[in-house]
């Protein structure tokens, strides 16, 4: 059975998540606008899922959890979503990047649009690609060193309960609603670059991607190639958005593999490329993979709600004080 159906399925999942995240963003805007208006517009409850956009707060919460044994109630959903993404990556490669992440979705839309416009995407030479990919690992090291190692537990706790962190999501919204000239310039540069280069922000600059990439190397599933049936057409390598030379691999172990199934979907020789359990080399069905990505992500958030680690402890009165500053 051809695997080409997986790409329309993946894209449907991507856009479903993107639309849901835009809905969360709009609901959060309404929530914040209630306080900016002085209560003259209708009140909308705060969507806790917006904390998925607070990875730094999640990392601080993780350090605080390690130090105290308790999950702080300021942004508990941030940590729940962070741990869920780690879980997805540990089990199913960097599938979060290619199935769920809104930045990944928009970046893919741009490079595909660029391909349709220019009939090609630019691939940096291997030496330059390696150097550029290293940037995101340096950024990851900076955050991990600064927060998990360098920052003492008392400082972490003080920051978590600071007014600044309590409305980190409000500050992020304000950043997008009122960007600086420099911010607009960087966004415009990445926008233009994404038309010619596949996923430049994700591959070169995203520390979150670097983290889940390293974790994904422990995943029990990997893309595997059957040498005997391979026709060496190179379609898999050309299809890979991470510039992995799939045709030369028997097993794709790279931390850059985002589990998008594009190489498998574009393979001309049926059964040559498969997503398999590495130990038993049992092929994983594409529908099952999609179900697991969505199911584990949804299940993680449900577990957070069920255990009481989802809703913030910040009261409406405190939000009124903080946002009204």
N, C-alpha and C positions, 0 to 999 in steps of 0.2 A: 504493500500500500504506500503510495506517495506521501511524503511528509510536507508537501507544499501547503497543506491546509493549516499548518501550525503558524505561519506568518500572519494570515488574516486573523486568526484567533488571538495571537499575541498582541497585534495592533488594536484589536477590539478591547482587550483587557487594559492595555496602556491608556487608551482614550477614555475608557470607563473610569479608571482611577483619576485621570487628569480632570475630567468633568466633575467628579466628586470632590476633588481638592479645590477646584474653583468655587464650587458650591460652599465648601467650608470657609474659604476665604471671604466670600460675599457675606456669609452669616457673621463672620467675625467682624467685618467692616461695620455691619449693622449694630453689632454689640458695642463696639467702640464709639460709633456715632451717637449712640444713645447718651453717653456721658459727655461727649463734646457738645451736644445740643442742649445740655442742661436738663435732660429728661423730657424734652418737648416732642420727641418722636417715640414710636412704639419700641418697647423693650424686646430684645431678642436674646435668648440665652447664649452663653459662650460655647462654641463648639470645641470640645476638648481635643479633638483630632488635630487642631491647628498646631499643637505642640510638637507634631512631627517635624516642623520646620525649625526646631530649637535643638540642634545636635550638640552645641556647646553646653547648654543647660543640662542636657541628658548626660553628657560626659561628667559634669560636675556632680550630678545626682548619683552617678555610678560610683565616683570616688567617695561621696558621702555615705552611700550604702555600704561600701566596703569598710569604711571607718566606724560607722555606728551600728550597722546591722539593720537599719531601718530606711525605708524609702521616704524621702521628704514629701510633704503634701503640697508644696508650692507648684511644681510642674511634674506631677507623677506620670502623666500620660507621655511626656517626652521620653522618660526612661523606658516605659513599657514599649513604646514604638521602636526605640533604639534597640532594645533587646530582641524584639520580634524580627527586626531587619537582620540582626546578627544571626538569629536562628535560621531564617530563610537562607542566608548566605552559607551557613555552615552545612545545610542539608542540600541545597539546590544551586550551588555556584552563586555567581553574582546576578542571579535572576531578578533581584530587586531593581538593579540598574536598567534592565531591558524590558521589564514587565510592569513596574510600578512607579518608579521615580519620574516626576513631572519634568525635571530637567533633561533626563534621558529621552523622554518622549519628544520634547520640543527640539532637542538637538538632532534626533534622528529625522524628524520632519524637515529640518533645514538642510542636512546633507543630502537627503533624497531629492529635495527641491533643487539643490545645486547640481546634482547629477543630471536631473531632467533638463536643466538650463544649459549646462556646459558639456554634457555627455561624458563627464568623468569627475572623479574626486581626486584631489592631490594627496599622495601618500608620501610623507617625509621619508628620506633614506633611513635605513635601519639604525645607523649610529646616532642620527639626530632624534629619531623616535625614542630611543632608549634614554637619551639625555632629558628630553621633554617629559617623558613619563616619570622620571625621577623627581620632578618638582613636587608632585602630589605626595610622594612618600616623605619628602623633607617637611612639607606642611603638616603631614600626619605626625611625624616625629616631634615637631614643635608643640603641637597640641597635647599629645600624650605625655611628653616630658614635662611641659609646663603645668598640666593639671593633675595627672595621675602620680607623678614623681615629685616635682618641685613644690607644688602647692600644699602647705600643711592642712590637716583636717579642720583646724579652727578657721582658717582663711576660707576654705571651701564652704563651711557652714555659714559663715558671715555673708559670703557672696550670695549663697542660695536664698537666704532670707532678707537680702537687701531689696530696697525699693527698685533698684535698677533691674534686677533679675525678675522680680515679680511681674513687671510689665515688659519683659523682653520681647514677647509676641507683639505687643502694641508698638514698640519701637521698630520692629521688623516691618510691620504694616506701614508705618510712617515712612520708612526708608523707600518702600515701593511706591507710595503715593506721592512723595516729595523727594525724588532722587536728586543728588547733586550733579553738577556738570561732569565731574570726574566719573561718577557712577554711570551716568548715561554714556559717556565715552567708552568705558570698559564694556558695557553691555552691547553697544553698537559694534565694537571691535570683535567681540565673541560671536555676535550675530553674523557678521560678514565672514569671519573665519570659518564658522560652521557650515557655510554654503559650499566651501571648497574642501574642507578637511573633516573627516568623520569624527564626530563627538570630541572636539578638542578640549572643552572644559572637563568632561568626564574623564578623559584619558590622561590629561596633562596637569590639571589643576585641582581636582576634587579630592580632598583628604578623606572624605567619607567613602568614596570609591576605593581609595587605597586601602582603607581599613577592611572593608568587606571583601576586597580582593584577596588580601592576605588570609582572612578567615576562610574564604571559599576554597583555598588550596587543600583544606581538610575535608572538603565535601566528598561523600561516597559516590557521587555521580560525576562522570566526565565524558566528554566527546571522545569516541574511539573510532579508529580507522582500520578497516580490514584491507591489508596490503594486497592480498590475492585478487580481490575484485576491483581494486582501484584502477581507473583508466588514466590517471595522472593528467586530468584536464585542467586542473587549477581553479575550477569554479568555486570550490570551498574557500580557498585562500582569498580570492577576489571578493567573495561575499562577506567575509569577516570584517565587521566594523572596528575591530581592535587590532587589525594588522597582524594577526597571528598566521604563520605559515602552516595552515592546517594540513595541507597536502603532504608535508614533510614529517608529520607527527603520526605516531601510532596511538598516542594518548595525549590529549590536550590538558596539560597540567598548569598552564600559565595562569597567574593571578589576574591577567587581563581578560580572560574569557568571561563574558557577561551572560552566558546561558541563554542566548537569544535564538538558538537553533537555525540561524541563517545558513550556516555551512551545511547542516544536515538537509535543510529544505532545498538547497540548490545543487545537491549532489546528483550527478547523472546516473551513477551506478547504484541501483536500489540495494539497500542493506550494507553499503560500504561504510557509511558514517552513521553512527548511532550514539544516543545518549545512554550510557550503561552504568550499572553498579560496578565499581572497579574490582571488588573482590570476586564476585560470582560472574561478572561480565554478562549480566542479564539486562536486556534492552528495556529502557523506560519508555512507555507510550507517551506521545506528545500530549494527548488529552489529560492523562494522569499527571504529567508534569505541570500543566496549566492549573489543574484543580488543586495540586499541592501548593503551588505558589500563592494562589488566592486564599486557599483554605488555611494555610499556616499563618499568613498575615492577618486574616480576619480572626482566626482563633487566638492569636496572641493578644489582640486588642480586647477580645471578649474575656480572656483570662484576667487581664488587667482590671476590667470592670468588675468581674466576679469577686476579685480579691480586695476590692476597695482602693485600688491604686490607679484611679483614672481622673476623678474630679478634683480640681484644685480647692485648696482650703481658703483661698482669698475671697473675702466676702464682697458683696456688691458695694457696701459702704466704703471698703478699702479701695476698690477699683475706682470709685467716684473720687476719692482723695488723690489717688496716684495719677489718674488720667487727667484730672482737672488741674494738675500742677502747671 
